[in-house]
Amino acid sequence: MKIERVSAWRLDLPLHKPYWLSGGRLRFERLDSTLVRIDTDADVSGWGEGCPWGVTYLPAFGKGIRAGLAELAPLLLGKDPRQADVINRVMDLALPGHPYVKSALDIACWDIAAQAAGLPLCEALGAREPEPVPIASSVSTGTPDEMLAEVQRFRDLGYRVHSAKVGADVKLDIARINHLAANELDGEIIFYDVNRAWLPREAITVMNSVDGLGSWFEQPCETLDEIAQVRRQTSYPIGVDEGLHTMQDLLRIQRDGIAELVNIKLNRVGGLTKARRMRDFCLETGITMLIMDTGGSVIADTAVAHFAQTIPAPSCLGVWSCQDMVACDPAPGAGARNVDGCLSAPVQPGLGVAPELDRLGKPALVYE
């Protein structure tokens, strides 16, 4: 089997309403997504999606994906998409770094490989855990009452895990956290995602000023060095999100005891091939995982659902699904969808979802 064509479509994804994170310093209204299809000479096609969360969240942006595809796609023509390690070595040699460019290509290759094997993608990746995976909501920064109202909106959709965005100022963050914690329901998890907004002094102050939380703080500071400083002076579990890009980052997190949880975002780490290596290391060393993508449609959400269902429940606390936040759906009714606050991977071979081509229009890029 050989790759004979790589096509890409730009997909504009407006959000239902403006979204604030990192203590309100970052504001987003729409996402620039790229859908990739790889066609083979065996009449099997695979899909992937790359969607950075705007241009200010990470060193990644939508136009950068399409520029990177111009470098990588021609080099994949004639390669066997079932050989994921070979595909990744070709991409890493041709374009060092830039994992967010490579993710959609890698996922599309896995879609093809799983279809060729007659297996759902999660089973081709190694397992299908029997239980659906809880979806973590994403609660925009606001006043304590505004944030609780947003939690309630997600509760009404079945969500039982909530990622509350904090990080504006110390006193207000303490008030937000105490208010949400006081209104947490039995069987519910609310964790507090700072998205790098605190200085170590602020993180230590807030984390030592709130009591009785049964959850954790995610990415309290910008760098792993700063988080390590906070880790030494606080007792709540810490999760690393934006600080995890490569396997070397994960090795340091474990070696230095920086965090008890990590957020593996497929687009940020370069796709399923590299995420799988991180998954196995976390399982070996007892690091708890959340599985997400940086943004996107149901195509990205479905890849996340497949990968998350390869992880036993005690080690995977949840996923994030962007589909309830965006006002555009390229595959209505298909793929992994919110059912009572959870996602389940499709049972069809491969990814189990493809966009409707008439909703995409003309490809932005075609290489053959």
ABEGO torsion letter per residue (X at the ends): XBBABBBBBBBBBBBABBBBBGGGABBBABBBBBBBBBBBAAGBBBBBBBBBBEAAABBBBAAAAAAAAAAAAAAABGBBAABAAAAAAAAAAABBEGAAAAAAAAAAAAAAAAAAAGBBAAAAAGBBBABBBBBBBBBBBBBAAAAAAAAAAAAAAGBABBBBBBGABAAAAAAAAAAAAAABBBGBBBBBBAGGABBAAAAAAAAAABBGBABBBBGABABAAAAAAAAAABABBBBBBAABABAAAAAAAAAAGABABBBBBAAAAGEAAAAAAAAAAAAAAGBBBBBBBAEEBAAAAAAAAAAAAABBAAABAEBBBAAAABABBABBGBEBBBBGGBBBBBABBEAGBBBBAAAAEBBABBBX
